[in-house]
Amino acid sequence: MSEYDECIDALVDRTVLTELQAELGGDPAIISTFVRNYVELLPWRVDRLHRALEKLDIEDAMDAVLSLKTSSHMVGAICMNRLATELEISIRLLPNADHLLELTGQVEEIDHFVSGTIHELETSV
């Protein structure tokens, strides 16, 4: 069993969006816009991770993974959030930027869940 298997069961925690909507006064349009923005930016955020690894740019990789992690947490994309958190830890444990390519597999694992996350979010609003 892979450490990523649990992502297959639930990619999105819908209660996060419900709670956010309640905190923002109950307006579903705000949540729809929030989700739409996340969905539109998700492929770009993951692409940015790939580019940072290819350029061996550890600062950009860290910025990209933190952006992915934070935005995923806010929208309830629990699998994406967890994978980004694991990647963040891996980046922090690297001795230097020359080792960034060793993390390509983790970014490819994130890639694997992009379309499913988008699908679940689009059907939740």
N, C-alpha and C positions, 0 to 999 in steps of 0.2 A: 504494500500500500504506500502510495506516494504521500509526502507531507502536504500536498496540494489537493488531495482527494476530497476533503471536506468542502471545497469550493463548488463541487458539483451539486450539492444539496441546496444551497441557498447563496445566490450571488448578491441579493439585495434584501436588506431588512426594511420592509415597507413601513414599519412603525416609526422609523426615523423621519420619514417625510410627513407622516401624520402628525407627529409631535411638532415638527418644524412649522407645519401649516397652522397648528393651534397657537404656537408662540407668536406667529406673525398675524394673528387676527382672523384666521380661518379663510383667507382669500386663496382659492385654488389656482388662480391665474399666476400668483407669485411663485407657487411651487412648480407649476408647469414651465414657467420661464427658467427657473433655477435648474430643473431637470434637463430641459432642452439645451441650456448652456453647457452643462456638464457633458451631456451626450455628444454635442458638437466638438468639444475640446478634448474628449478622452483619447481619440486616435492620435491627435497632435501631441498630447502629453506623453504617450507611450513612444511615439516616434522620436520625441526629444530625448528620451532615455537612450534609445538606440544610437542616436547621433552623438550623445555625450560619451557613450562607451567607445564608439568608433574613433572619436577624437582624443580619447584618453583624458577627458576633461572632468576631473573629479568634482570640481566645484559646480559645474553645470549639471552633472549627474545627481549630486545631492540636492540642488535646487529643484530639478525636475521630479525627483522621487518624493520630495516633501510636498510639492504642488499636487502630485497625484494622490498621495496619502491623505492630505488635508481635505481636498475636494471630495475624495471618495468617502471619507468619514462623514462629511456634512450631508451627503446625498443618500447615505445608507448603503453604499456599495461595499458590503462587508468583505467580500472576497478580494476585491481590488485593494481595499484598505489594508488587509492583512498581508497580501503579497508585497505591497509597497513598503509596509513596515519591515518585512523580512529583508527586502532589498536594501532599505536604508541601513539596517544593522550590518549587512554584508559590506556595504560601501564603507561604513565607519571602521570596520575591522581590517580593511585593506592596508597593507604597509605603505602603498603609494599608488598613484594614478596608473602606473605601468601595468597594474594587475586588473584594471577595470574589465578587460575582455573576458576575464574568468567569470564574470557575472552575466554574460550573454544568455545563458540558459535560464536564469531567473527572469530576465526581461522577456524572453520568448514565452515563458510560462504566463506572464502577465498578458502578453499578446493573445494567448489561447482563450482568455476569458473576456476580452473586450466586447466581442459581438454578443455574447450571452448577457453580459451586464447591460449593454445598451438595450437589448430586447426586453429584459425584465423591467428596466426603468421606464421604457416607453409604454409598456403595458400597465404600469402602476399609476400613471397620472391620467 
